[in-house]
Amino acid sequence: MASAGSTPINPALHAQRYFKLPFTSKSESTKNPTSLTFNQSNDNAIWYAHFNGQYISRQMEIHPNRPPSLLLAGKDDLQMCELPLELTGLTQKKGAEITEKEFDNLWLHYGGQLKQWKP
């Protein structure tokens, strides 16, 4: 029970979750050049995301023929996923969730810096 004057914290609002999905950039096809189409059978590019609660903290896009894209919330917001986790459908995609270690190893490998992610 929470003490008087304090609000209980829902752990789901601050959970650190990590995801990996193959995708096709429609800019490489014909339709909307700013949208992504997630496709479990396409292994050309991979999108990685670290959600801090409902919102994205870090995002990576790995393409076979161009440098990786590492994005940080608060710095690269206009280029990142804007949807809260519950609206992305990621939690229902079988095999999409990965471990923190897998994400962080790739983040470091591609030149990202680690820090303590706070809720």
N, CA, C and O atoms as a GROMACS GRO file, in nm:
protein
  476
    1MET      N    1   0.084  -0.118   0.000
    1MET     CA    2   0.000   0.000   0.000
    1MET      C    3   0.088   0.124   0.000
    1MET      O    4   0.186   0.131   0.074
    2ALA      N    5   0.054   0.221  -0.081
    2ALA     CA    6   0.133   0.344  -0.090
    2ALA      C    7   0.102   0.433   0.030
    2ALA      O    8  -0.009   0.435   0.081
    3SER      N    9   0.204   0.506   0.072
    3SER     CA   10   0.184   0.597   0.185
    3SER      C   11   0.103   0.718   0.140
    3SER      O   12   0.092   0.745   0.020
    4ALA      N   13   0.047   0.789   0.236
    4ALA     CA   14  -0.035   0.906   0.206
    4ALA      C   15   0.048   1.007   0.127
    4ALA      O   16   0.162   1.037   0.163
    5GLY      N   17  -0.010   1.058   0.020
    5GLY     CA   18   0.057   1.160  -0.060
    5GLY      C   19   0.145   1.104  -0.171
    5GLY      O   20   0.196   1.180  -0.254
    6SER      N   21   0.163   0.972  -0.175
    6SER     CA   22   0.242   0.916  -0.284
    6SER      C   23   0.152   0.831  -0.374
    6SER      O   24   0.052   0.775  -0.330
    7THR      N   25   0.190   0.823  -0.498
    7THR     CA   26   0.114   0.746  -0.595
    7THR      C   27   0.189   0.618  -0.626
    7THR      O   28   0.310   0.622  -0.651
    8PRO      N   29   0.121   0.503  -0.623
    8PRO     CA   30   0.190   0.379  -0.658
    8PRO      C   31   0.237   0.384  -0.803
    8PRO      O   32   0.168   0.439  -0.889
    9ILE      N   33   0.353   0.326  -0.830
    9ILE     CA   34   0.410   0.326  -0.964
    9ILE      C   35   0.379   0.193  -1.031
    9ILE      O   36   0.407   0.086  -0.976
   10ASN      N   37   0.324   0.200  -1.150
   10ASN     CA   38   0.296   0.081  -1.228
   10ASN      C   39   0.426   0.039  -1.296
   10ASN      O   40   0.477   0.113  -1.380
   11PRO      N   41   0.482  -0.079  -1.262
   11PRO     CA   42   0.609  -0.121  -1.321
   11PRO      C   43   0.607  -0.130  -1.473
   11PRO      O   44   0.710  -0.111  -1.537
   12ALA      N   45   0.491  -0.158  -1.533
   12ALA     CA   46   0.482  -0.168  -1.678
   12ALA      C   47   0.510  -0.034  -1.745
   12ALA      O   48   0.553  -0.030  -1.861
   13LEU      N   49   0.487   0.076  -1.674
   13LEU     CA   50   0.512   0.207  -1.731
   13LEU      C   51   0.661   0.237  -1.741
   13LEU      O   52   0.700   0.331  -1.811
   14HIS      N   53   0.746   0.159  -1.674
   14HIS     CA   54   0.890   0.185  -1.672
   14HIS      C   55   0.972   0.064  -1.714
   14HIS      O   56   1.094   0.066  -1.703
   15ALA      N   57   0.906  -0.040  -1.763
   15ALA     CA   58   0.977  -0.161  -1.805
   15ALA      C   59   1.065  -0.130  -1.926
   15ALA      O   60   1.025  -0.057  -2.016
   16GLN      N   61   1.184  -0.186  -1.927
   16GLN     CA   62   1.276  -0.173  -2.040
   16GLN      C   63   1.253  -0.294  -2.129
   16GLN      O   64   1.276  -0.407  -2.088
   17ARG      N   65   1.208  -0.270  -2.253
   17ARG     CA   66   1.179  -0.380  -2.346
   17ARG      C   67   1.249  -0.352  -2.478
   17ARG      O   68   1.267  -0.237  -2.518
   18TYR      N   69   1.287  -0.459  -2.546
   18TYR     CA   70   1.371  -0.451  -2.665
   18TYR      C   71   1.311  -0.537  -2.776
   18TYR      O   72   1.261  -0.647  -2.750
   19PHE      N   73   1.316  -0.486  -2.901
   19PHE     CA   74   1.253  -0.554  -3.012
   19PHE      C   75   1.342  -0.550  -3.136
   19PHE      O   76   1.425  -0.461  -3.153
   20LYS      N   77   1.321  -0.650  -3.223
   20LYS     CA   78   1.395  -0.664  -3.348
   20LYS      C   79   1.298  -0.711  -3.455
   20LYS      O   80   1.228  -0.811  -3.436
   21LEU      N   81   1.293  -0.639  -3.568
   21LEU     CA   82   1.204  -0.678  -3.677
   21LEU      C   83   1.269  -0.650  -3.812
   21LEU      O   84   1.328  -0.544  -3.831
   22PRO      N   85   1.259  -0.744  -3.906
   22PRO     CA   86   1.297  -0.715  -4.044
   22PRO      C   87   1.198  -0.614  -4.100
   22PRO      O   88   1.081  -0.614  -4.062
   23PHE      N   89   1.243  -0.528  -4.190
   23PHE     CA   90   1.150  -0.433  -4.251
   23PHE      C   91   1.192  -0.397  -4.392
   23PHE      O   92   1.306  -0.421  -4.434
   24THR      N   93   1.097  -0.339  -4.464
   24THR     CA   94   1.119  -0.285  -4.597
   24THR      C   95   1.092  -0.136  -4.589
   24THR      O   96   0.986  -0.095  -4.541
   25SER      N   97   1.184  -0.056  -4.635
   25SER     CA   98   1.162   0.087  -4.641
   25SER      C   99   1.089   0.117  -4.771
   25SER      O  100   1.137   0.085  -4.879
   26LYS      N  101   0.972   0.178  -4.759
   26LYS     CA  102   0.895   0.208  -4.880
   26LYS      C  103   0.964   0.314  -4.966
   26LYS      O  104   0.928   0.330  -5.083
   27SER      N  105   1.061   0.386  -4.911
   27SER     CA  106   1.134   0.480  -4.994
   27SER      C  107   1.213   0.404  -5.100
   27SER      O  108   1.249   0.459  -5.204
   28GLU      N  109   1.240   0.276  -5.072
   28GLU     CA  110   1.308   0.193  -5.170
   28GLU      C  111   1.208   0.130  -5.266
   28GLU      O  112   1.248   0.067  -5.364
   29SER      N  113   1.079   0.145  -5.239
   29SER     CA  114   0.979   0.099  -5.333
   29SER      C  115   0.908   0.220  -5.392
   29SER      O  116   0.975   0.312  -5.439
   30THR      N  117   0.775   0.224  -5.390
   30THR     CA  118   0.708   0.331  -5.462
   30THR      C  119   0.616   0.420  -5.381
   30THR      O  120   0.589   0.533  -5.423
   31LYS      N  121   0.567   0.376  -5.268
   31LYS     CA  122   0.460   0.448  -5.199
   31LYS      C  123   0.512   0.563  -5.113
   31LYS      O  124   0.590   0.646  -5.162
   32ASN      N  125   0.472   0.570  -4.988
   32ASN     CA  126   0.509   0.677  -4.896
   32ASN      C  127   0.656   0.665  -4.856
   32ASN      O  128   0.693   0.566  -4.794
   33PRO      N  129   0.740   0.762  -4.890
   33PRO     CA  130   0.884   0.750  -4.865
   33PRO      C  131   0.922   0.758  -4.717
   33PRO      O  132   1.038   0.736  -4.683
   34THR      N  133   0.829   0.790  -4.630
   34THR     CA  134   0.865   0.802  -4.488
   34THR      C  135   0.815   0.687  -4.403
   34THR      O  136   0.839   0.686  -4.282
   35SER      N  137   0.746   0.590  -4.461
   35SER     CA  138   0.690   0.484  -4.378
   35SER      C  139   0.771   0.356  -4.388
   35SER      O  140   0.846   0.334  -4.484
   36LEU      N  141   0.756   0.272  -4.288
   36LEU     CA  142   0.821   0.142  -4.285
   36LEU      C  143   0.714   0.034  -4.291
   36LEU      O  144   0.607   0.049  -4.234
   37THR      N  145   0.744  -0.074  -4.360
   37THR     CA  146   0.656  -0.190  -4.361
   37THR      C  147   0.731  -0.304  -4.296
   37THR      O  148   0.835  -0.347  -4.345
   38PHE      N  149   0.677  -0.354  -4.185
   38PHE     CA  150   0.742  -0.465  -4.117
   38PHE      C  151   0.701  -0.594  -4.185
   38PHE      O  152   0.583  -0.617  -4.213
   39ASN      N  153   0.800  -0.677  -4.211
   39ASN     CA  154   0.779  -0.797  -4.291
   39ASN      C  155   0.867  -0.907  -4.235
   39ASN      O  156   0.989  -0.902  -4.249
   40GLN      N  157   0.807  -1.006  -4.174
   40GLN     CA  158   0.883  -1.112  -4.110
   40GLN      C  159   0.967  -1.193  -4.208
   40GLN      O  160   1.063  -1.258  -4.166
   41SER      N  161   0.935  -1.191  -4.338
   41SER     CA  162   1.009  -1.273  -4.432
   41SER      C  163   1.120  -1.195  -4.504
   41SER      O  164   1.200  -1.255  -4.576
   42ASN      N  165   1.128  -1.064  -4.486
   42ASN     CA  166   1.229  -0.984  -4.554
   42ASN      C  167   1.351  -0.970  -4.464
   42ASN      O  168   1.341  -0.918  -4.353
   43ASP      N  169   1.467  -1.015  -4.513
   43ASP     CA  170   1.586  -1.005  -4.431
   43ASP      C  171   1.683  -0.899  -4.482
   43ASP      O  172   1.801  -0.902  -4.449
   44ASN      N  173   1.634  -0.804  -4.562
   44ASN     CA  174   1.721  -0.700  -4.616
   44ASN      C  175   1.765  -0.598  -4.512
   44ASN      O  176   1.882  -0.560  -4.510
   45ALA      N  177   1.675  -0.554  -4.428
   45ALA     CA  178   1.706  -0.454  -4.326
   45ALA      C  179   1.641  -0.497  -4.195
   45ALA      O  180   1.542  -0.570  -4.194
   46ILE      N  181   1.700  -0.451  -4.085
   46ILE     CA  182   1.647  -0.487  -3.953
   46ILE      C  183   1.631  -0.360  -3.870
   46ILE      O  184   1.720  -0.275  -3.866
   47TRP      N  185   1.517  -0.350  -3.805
   47TRP     CA  186   1.484  -0.238  -3.717
   47TRP      C  187   1.488  -0.288  -3.574
   47TRP      O  188   1.427  -0.390  -3.542
   48TYR      N  189   1.561  -0.217  -3.487
   48TYR     CA  190   1.572  -0.250  -3.345
   48TYR      C  191   1.518  -0.133  -3.264
   48TYR      O  192   1.534  -0.017  -3.301
   49ALA      N  193   1.452  -0.165  -3.153
   49ALA     CA  194   1.398  -0.059  -3.068
   49ALA      C  195   1.412  -0.095  -2.921
   49ALA      O  196   1.395  -0.210  -2.881
   50HIS      N  197   1.444   0.007  -2.841
   50HIS     CA  198   1.447  -0.004  -2.695
   50HIS      C  199   1.338   0.090  -2.643
   50HIS      O  200   1.345   0.211  -2.661
   51PHE      N  201   1.239   0.030  -2.578
   51PHE     CA  202   1.131   0.108  -2.518
   51PHE      C  203   1.153   0.120  -2.368
   51PHE      O  204   1.179   0.021  -2.300
   52ASN      N  205   1.144   0.241  -2.318
   52ASN     CA  206   1.148   0.271  -2.175
   52ASN      C  207   1.003   0.295  -2.136
   52ASN      O  208   0.950   0.405  -2.155
   53GLY      N  209   0.938   0.193  -2.082
   53GLY     CA  210   0.794   0.203  -2.058
   53GLY      C  211   0.722   0.200  -2.191
   53GLY      O  212   0.746   0.111  -2.272
   54GLN      N  213   0.636   0.296  -2.215
   54GLN     CA  214   0.558   0.301  -2.339
   54GLN      C  215   0.629   0.371  -2.454
   54GLN      O  216   0.583   0.363  -2.568
   55TYR      N  217   0.739   0.440  -2.427
   55TYR     CA  218   0.799   0.523  -2.531
   55TYR      C  219   0.942   0.480  -2.565
   55TYR      O  220   1.016   0.430  -2.481
   56ILE      N  221   0.977   0.502  -2.690
   56ILE     CA  222   1.106   0.458  -2.742
   56ILE      C  223   1.219   0.545  -2.688
   56ILE      O  224   1.207   0.667  -2.680
   57SER      N  225   1.328   0.480  -2.650
   57SER     CA  226   1.448   0.549  -2.601
   57SER      C  227   1.559   0.546  -2.705
   57SER      O  228   1.628   0.646  -2.726
   58ARG      N  229   1.575   0.428  -2.768
   58ARG     CA  230   1.680   0.412  -2.869
   58ARG      C  231   1.623   0.332  -2.985
   58ARG      O  232   1.535   0.248  -2.968
   59GLN      N  233   1.674   0.361  -3.103
   59GLN     CA  234   1.629   0.292  -3.223
   59GLN      C  235   1.748   0.272  -3.316
   59GLN      O  236   1.830   0.363  -3.332
   60MET      N  237   1.757   0.155  -3.377
   60MET     CA  238   1.862   0.127  -3.476
   60MET      C  239   1.797   0.074  -3.603
   60MET      O  240   1.700  -0.001  -3.598
   61GLU      N  241   1.853   0.115  -3.716
   61GLU     CA  242   1.817   0.056  -3.844
   61GLU      C  243   1.946   0.006  -3.906
   61GLU      O  244   2.041   0.082  -3.924
   62ILE      N  245   1.948  -0.122  -3.939
   62ILE     CA  246   2.066  -0.185  -3.997
   62ILE      C  247   2.031  -0.229  -4.139
   62ILE      O  248   1.943  -0.313  -4.159
   63HIS      N  249   2.100  -0.172  -4.237
   63HIS     CA  250   2.082  -0.202  -4.378
   63HIS      C  251   2.210  -0.266  -4.431
   63HIS      O  252   2.319  -0.231  -4.386
   64PRO      N  253   2.198  -0.360  -4.526
   64PRO     CA  254   2.318  -0.428  -4.574
   64PRO      C  255   2.416  -0.340  -4.651
   64PRO      O  256   2.536  -0.366  -4.648
   65ASN      N  257   2.369  -0.236  -4.720
   65ASN     CA  258   2.457  -0.158  -4.806
   65ASN      C  259   2.471  -0.011  -4.768
   65ASN      O  260   2.501   0.073  -4.853
   66ARG      N  261   2.449   0.020  -4.640
   66ARG     CA  262   2.470   0.158  -4.593
   66ARG      C  263   2.500   0.157  -4.444
   66ARG      O  264   2.475   0.058  -4.376
   67PRO      N  265   2.555   0.266  -4.394
   67PRO     CA  266   2.591   0.269  -4.252
   67PRO      C  267   2.468   0.253  -4.162
   67PRO      O  268   2.358   0.292  -4.201
   68PRO      N  269   2.487   0.196  -4.044
   68PRO     CA  270   2.374   0.181  -3.951
   68PRO      C  271   2.326   0.318  -3.902
   68PRO      O  272   2.403   0.414  -3.896
   69SER      N  273   2.200   0.323  -3.868
   69SER     CA  274   2.141   0.445  -3.814
   69SER      C  275   2.109   0.420  -3.666
   69SER      O  276   2.028   0.332  -3.634
   70LEU      N  277   2.173   0.496  -3.576
   70LEU     CA  278   2.148   0.487  -3.432
   70LEU      C  279   2.082   0.618  -3.388
   70LEU      O  280   2.138   0.726  -3.406
   71LEU      N  281   1.965   0.606  -3.330
   71LEU     CA  282   1.887   0.724  -3.292
   71LEU      C  283   1.857   0.722  -3.142
   71LEU      O  284   1.834   0.617  -3.083
   72LEU      N  285   1.857   0.841  -3.083
   72LEU     CA  286   1.831   0.857  -2.939
   72LEU      C  287   1.713   0.951  -2.916
   72LEU      O  288   1.701   1.055  -2.980
   73ALA      N  289   1.625   0.913  -2.823
   73ALA     CA  290   1.515   1.000  -2.783
   73ALA      C  291   1.572   1.128  -2.723
   73ALA      O  292   1.672   1.125  -2.652
   74GLY      N  293   1.507   1.239  -2.752
   74GLY     CA  294   1.553   1.368  -2.702
   74GLY      C  295   1.653   1.434  -2.796
   74GLY      O  296   1.682   1.553  -2.782
   75LYS      N  297   1.706   1.358  -2.890
   75LYS     CA  298   1.802   1.410  -2.987
   75LYS      C  299   1.751   1.391  -3.129
   75LYS      O  300   1.761   1.481  -3.212
   76ASP      N  301   1.699   1.273  -3.157
   76ASP     CA  302   1.657   1.236  -3.292
   76ASP      C  303   1.507   1.208  -3.302
   76ASP      O  304   1.464   1.129  -3.386
   77ASP      N  305   1.429   1.271  -3.217
   77ASP     CA  306   1.286   1.240  -3.205
   77ASP      C  307   1.209   1.241  -3.338
   77ASP      O  308   1.122   1.158  -3.359
   78LEU      N  309   1.241   1.335  -3.426
   78LEU     CA  310   1.165   1.347  -3.550
   78LEU      C  311   1.189   1.232  -3.646
   78LEU      O  312   1.112   1.213  -3.740
   79GLN      N  313   1.294   1.154  -3.623
   79GLN     CA  314   1.327   1.041  -3.710
   79GLN      C  315   1.288   0.907  -3.647
   79GLN      O  316   1.306   0.802  -3.708
   80MET      N  317   1.234   0.909  -3.525
   80MET     CA  318   1.207   0.786  -3.450
   80MET      C  319   1.059   0.750  -3.449
   80MET      O  320   0.972   0.831  -3.483
   81CYS      N  321   1.033   0.626  -3.410
   81CYS     CA  322   0.897   0.577  -3.391
   81CYS      C  323   0.825   0.667  -3.291
   81CYS      O  324   0.877   0.693  -3.182
   82GLU      N  325   0.707   0.714  -3.327
   82GLU     CA  326   0.632   0.805  -3.240
   82GLU      C  327   0.523   0.736  -3.160
   82GLU      O  328   0.468   0.794  -3.067
   83LEU      N  329   0.491   0.612  -3.196
   83LEU     CA  330   0.381   0.543  -3.129
   83LEU      C  331   0.422   0.488  -2.993
   83LEU      O  332   0.536   0.445  -2.976
   84PRO      N  333   0.330   0.489  -2.897
   84PRO     CA  334   0.358   0.420  -2.772
   84PRO      C  335   0.362   0.269  -2.798
   84PRO      O  336   0.298   0.220  -2.892
   85LEU      N  337   0.434   0.197  -2.718
   85LEU     CA  338   0.454   0.054  -2.736
   85LEU      C  339   0.322  -0.021  -2.756
   85LEU      O  340   0.313  -0.106  -2.845
   86GLU      N  341   0.222   0.010  -2.676
   86GLU     CA  342   0.096  -0.064  -2.685
   86GLU      C  343   0.027  -0.048  -2.821
   86GLU      O  344  -0.053  -0.133  -2.859
   87LEU      N  345   0.056   0.058  -2.895
   87LEU     CA  346  -0.006   0.079  -3.025
   87LEU      C  347   0.078   0.025  -3.141
   87LEU      O  348   0.030   0.023  -3.254
   88THR      N  349   0.201  -0.017  -3.116
   88THR     CA  350   0.287  -0.067  -3.223
   88THR      C  351   0.254  -0.209  -3.266
   88THR      O  352   0.280  -0.248  -3.380
   89GLY      N  353   0.196  -0.287  -3.176
   89GLY     CA  354   0.170  -0.428  -3.204
   89GLY      C  355   0.293  -0.516  -3.184
   89GLY      O  356   0.287  -0.636  -3.207
   90LEU      N  357   0.404  -0.457  -3.142
   90LEU     CA  358   0.528  -0.533  -3.126
   90LEU      C  359   0.516  -0.643  -3.022
   90LEU      O  360   0.575  -0.750  -3.038
   91THR      N  361   0.441  -0.620  -2.916
   91THR     CA  362   0.432  -0.719  -2.809
   91THR      C  363   0.355  -0.844  -2.854
   91THR      O  364   0.365  -0.948  -2.789
   92GLN      N  365   0.280  -0.835  -2.963
   92GLN     CA  366   0.206  -0.951  -3.015
   92GLN      C  367   0.281  -1.023  -3.127
   92GLN      O  368   0.238  -1.131  -3.170
   93LYS      N  369   0.391  -0.967  -3.174
   93LYS     CA  370   0.466  -1.030  -3.284
   93LYS      C  371   0.558  -1.138  -3.228
   93LYS      O  372   0.650  -1.110  -3.151
   94LYS      N  373   0.531  -1.261  -3.268
   94LYS     CA  374   0.609  -1.374  -3.219
   94LYS      C  375   0.756  -1.359  -3.260
   94LYS      O  376   0.787  -1.336  -3.377
   95GLY      N  377   0.845  -1.372  -3.162
   95GLY     CA  378   0.988  -1.366  -3.188
   95GLY      C  379   1.046  -1.226  -3.201
   95GLY      O  380   1.166  -1.212  -3.224
   96ALA      N  381   0.964  -1.123  -3.186
   96ALA     CA  382   1.012  -0.986  -3.203
   96ALA      C  383   1.088  -0.935  -3.080
   96ALA      O  384   1.180  -0.854  -3.094
   97GLU      N  385   1.051  -0.980  -2.961
   97GLU     CA  386   1.117  -0.928  -2.841
   97GLU      C  387   1.251  -0.997  -2.822
   97GLU      O  388   1.262  -1.120  -2.832
   98ILE      N  389   1.354  -0.917  -2.794
   98ILE     CA  390   1.490  -0.967  -2.773
   98ILE      C  391   1.536  -0.925  -2.634
   98ILE      O  392   1.467  -0.852  -2.564
   99THR      N  393   1.653  -0.972  -2.596
   99THR     CA  394   1.706  -0.937  -2.464
   99THR      C  395   1.778  -0.803  -2.466
   99THR      O  396   1.821  -0.754  -2.571
  100GLU      N  397   1.791  -0.746  -2.348
  100GLU     CA  398   1.867  -0.622  -2.332
  100GLU      C  399   2.011  -0.644  -2.379
  100GLU      O  400   2.069  -0.558  -2.445
  101LYS      N  401   2.068  -0.758  -2.344
  101LYS     CA  402   2.207  -0.786  -2.380
  101LYS      C  403   2.225  -0.790  -2.532
  101LYS      O  404   2.322  -0.736  -2.584
  102GLU      N  405   2.132  -0.854  -2.602
  102GLU     CA  406   2.140  -0.860  -2.748
  102GLU      C  407   2.135  -0.719  -2.809
  102GLU      O  408   2.214  -0.686  -2.897
  103PHE      N  409   2.042  -0.637  -2.760
  103PHE     CA  410   2.030  -0.500  -2.811
  103PHE      C  411   2.157  -0.421  -2.780
  103PHE      O  412   2.215  -0.358  -2.869
  104ASP      N  413   2.201  -0.424  -2.654
  104ASP     CA  414   2.317  -0.345  -2.614
  104ASP      C  415   2.445  -0.388  -2.685
  104ASP      O  416   2.528  -0.304  -2.718
  105ASN      N  417   2.461  -0.519  -2.710
  105ASN     CA  418   2.579  -0.565  -2.784
  105ASN      C  419   2.582  -0.506  -2.924
  105ASN      O  420   2.687  -0.462  -2.971
  106LEU      N  421   2.468  -0.504  -2.991
  106LEU     CA  422   2.462  -0.445  -3.124
  106LEU      C  423   2.480  -0.294  -3.118
  106LEU      O  424   2.549  -0.236  -3.202
  107TRP      N  425   2.420  -0.229  -3.020
  107TRP     CA  426   2.432  -0.084  -3.002
  107TRP      C  427   2.580  -0.046  -2.988
  107TRP      O  428   2.626   0.049  -3.052
  108LEU      N  429   2.652  -0.118  -2.904
  108LEU     CA  430   2.796  -0.092  -2.886
  108LEU      C  431   2.875  -0.125  -3.012
  108LEU      O  432   2.963  -0.049  -3.052
  109HIS      N  433   2.843  -0.236  -3.075
  109HIS     CA  434   2.913  -0.279  -3.197
  109HIS      C  435   2.905  -0.172  -3.306
  109HIS      O  436   3.002  -0.149  -3.378
  110TYR      N  437   2.790  -0.107  -3.318
  110TYR     CA  438   2.770  -0.006  -3.422
  110TYR      C  439   2.805   0.135  -3.376
  110TYR      O  440   2.774   0.232  -3.446
  111GLY      N  441   2.869   0.148  -3.260
  111GLY     CA  442   2.921   0.278  -3.217
  111GLY      C  443   2.837   0.355  -3.117
  111GLY      O  444   2.870   0.469  -3.085
  112GLY      N  445   2.731   0.295  -3.066
  112GLY     CA  446   2.649   0.362  -2.965
  112GLY      C  447   2.716   0.360  -2.828
  112GLY      O  448   2.802   0.277  -2.802
  113GLN      N  449   2.676   0.452  -2.743
  113GLN     CA  450   2.726   0.460  -2.606
  113GLN      C  451   2.617   0.414  -2.510
  113GLN      O  452   2.499   0.443  -2.530
  114LEU      N  453   2.657   0.341  -2.406
  114LEU     CA  454   2.561   0.297  -2.305
  114LEU      C  455   2.550   0.400  -2.195
  114LEU      O  456   2.645   0.471  -2.164
  115LYS      N  457   2.433   0.408  -2.137
  115LYS     CA  458   2.409   0.491  -2.020
  115LYS      C  459   2.300   0.425  -1.939
  115LYS      O  460   2.237   0.330  -1.985
  116GLN      N  461   2.277   0.474  -1.821
  116GLN     CA  462   2.168   0.421  -1.737
  116GLN      C  463   2.037   0.478  -1.788
  116GLN      O  464   2.019   0.600  -1.790
  117TRP      N  465   1.945   0.391  -1.829
  117TRP     CA  466   1.815   0.436  -1.880
  117TRP      C  467   1.719   0.446  -1.763
  117TRP      O  468   1.690   0.346  -1.696
  118LYS      N  469   1.670   0.564  -1.738
  118LYS     CA  470   1.582   0.589  -1.623
  118LYS      C  471   1.440   0.606  -1.669
  118LYS      O  472   1.414   0.656  -1.779
  119PRO      N  473   1.345   0.564  -1.585
  119PRO     CA  474   1.203   0.583  -1.618
  119PRO      C  475   1.164   0.729  -1.623
  119PRO      O  476   1.049   0.761  -1.650
   0.00000   0.00000   0.00000
